[in-house]
């Protein structure tokens, strides 16, 4: 059987895991190679000129951001890290 030619005698290692295939190919697969994105963040969010904000506004925005980020994490540092 051709599909077993990389396997060992006991059949515990076929050698066709994703890592094996990637390591043997000589290059890694990039599913987004040669793709052009049309994503525009301003379509999903309000654009703000940060340079027009005062230092107090920036500090308040950062405080609110931290509050929102920690709200549902309930002190869970790992969850908080995932949320930025």
N, C-alpha and C positions, 0 to 999 in steps of 0.2 A: 504494500500500500504506500503510494507516494506521500501521502499526508503524514505518515509516521516516520519518514526517513530521518528526522531530527530527534526522535524520541529515544529514550534509553531502553534497556532490556526490560525493566519492570513496567515501563509505560507511565512513569510518574512525571516525566518532563517531556513535553512535545516540542518545546522551543518556539512556540508561536504566540506567546503572550505579546501584548502591545509593546512592552519594553523591548522584547527580543526583536520584534519586527522593526521598531524604530532604530535600535542600535545597529542592526544589520543593514539598514538602508543607506547609511552614510550621511543622511540628512534628516532633520526633523520635519514633520508635517505641519504646515501652517494653513489652516482652513480659510484664513482671511487674506492670503497672498493674492495679489492682483485684483483686489476688490476695492472699489471706490465707494466711500460712504457719502450719503446725502444727509446725515444727521446734523441738525441745527438746534443747539440747546435753546436758543431764543424762542423756538416754537413751543417749548414745554415749560419755560420759566421766564420770569421777568428779568430783562437785562438791566443791570445797575452799573453806573459809572462809579467805581469805587473811589476814584480820585475826588469826586464831588462830596463825599461823606466826611463829616467831622470825626475827630478821634473818639469823641463820646459815642457817636452813632456806631462806629466800628466796634468799640468795646461792648456796647449793648447787644449788637448783633452776635458777637462771639459768645457772650454770656447766654443768650437765648439758644444758640446752636448747641452749646454744651448741655444745657438743661434738657433740650429735646433729645439729644443723643443718649443721655443717661436715664431718661424717664422710664423706659421699659426694661432697661438692663438691670435695674434694682441692685446696683453695686457689683454686678457680674462683670469683671474687668475684661474677660474674653469676648463677651457680647458687645461691650462698649467699644473694644478695639475693632471689631468687625464693622461697626457703624461709623468708624472714623473718629 
